[in-house]
Amino acid sequence: MAEPGTVYLVGAGPGAPDLITLRGARLLAAAEIVFHDALVHPGTLELATRAEKILVGKRCGRHSTAQRFINKRLVDAARAHRIVVRLKGGDPMLFGRAHEEISALRVAGITCEVVPGVTSALAASADLGISLTQRGVSRSVVFVTPRVGDGEARRNDWAAAVAAVDTAVIYMGAHEADKVASVLLDRGLAPGLPVVAVESASLPESSYTALTLAELPRIAETRRVGPVVLLLGDVYAAALAACLPLPLAAALGT
Ligand SMILES: C[S@@+](CC[C@H](N)C(=O)[O-])C[C@H]1O[C@@H](n2cnc3c(N)ncnc32)[C@H](O)[C@@H]1O
């Protein structure tokens, strides 16, 4: 049997096709087969000119391919192809289940390399023009998710992490904004803490809503089709001041 190929876990970046790294783009151009997430932009997939492209999930609340099946497909693909790309939204190493894929590949004796990508927290910060850290205001940042996967044994105390830092970015939390707000308020966070919800960061349709923690459940009032990150902290006071006292719908801007 010929030597198996290499699987590259490539970060596609937050959405805009030109936010992938040069290394990621080169690997896509050389790939024979690409397994990609649902959030990957069609323009990014176009970089994989010679590859067979296979969608393997995943969007919140929608059908997605089981992780074990994805792992097996990656192993099988590496036994048949020289360059296999697993293309993931944002950075592969953040809320992307990269660990499971890397472990499965190692167990199967397949070489695996990771190519970083721009995570959505950084793209959202760029869109807002507001730094996650600021001298005298914020010196600590945390990335958390309230989401707990099926069968996850370990307790997820994401709220403790948010309470312990100056700036927090919450992934996969917008669809349960009411729960996020009530858990954080129970933790003692101030009802007036500024929060910004950024949708579709880095894309032309990028938009944001600025509100307070107590008002956070109201983001359900705005129809959301794109992915959303929630940014919390005093660094967003200026964004909040710029948007208030407009009604929520009018506070949506680009
Ligand atoms: C499964 S996680 C993957 C995160 C990804 N690995 C990253 O580094 O951005 C998916 C979540 O990332 C966030 N997200 C991804 N792309 C986004 C974007 N363009 N704008 C805002 N949030 C985004 C949303 O919270 C979404 O529910």
The ligand as an ORCA input file, in Angstrom:
! r2SCAN-3c Opt
* xyz 0 1
  C     -18.378     26.326     15.946
  S     -17.876     27.957     16.327
  C     -16.441     28.047     15.340
  C     -15.556     29.196     15.690
  C     -14.370     29.319     14.744
  N     -13.459     28.221     14.898
  C     -13.623     30.642     14.916
  O     -12.447     30.617     15.240
  O     -14.237     31.702     14.708
  C     -19.075     28.887     15.408
  C     -19.366     30.224     16.077
  O     -18.341     31.157     15.750
  C     -18.897     32.455     15.667
  N     -18.683     32.964     14.305
  C     -18.150     32.304     13.264
  N     -18.028     33.125     12.189
  C     -18.501     34.329     12.582
  C     -18.638     35.603     11.935
  N     -18.234     35.799     10.665
  N     -19.184     36.617     12.635
  C     -19.580     36.464     13.914
  N     -19.471     35.288     14.575
  C     -18.924     34.241     13.919
  C     -20.378     32.327     16.023
  O     -20.518     32.519     17.426
  C     -20.641     30.885     15.639
  O     -21.778     30.380     16.313
*
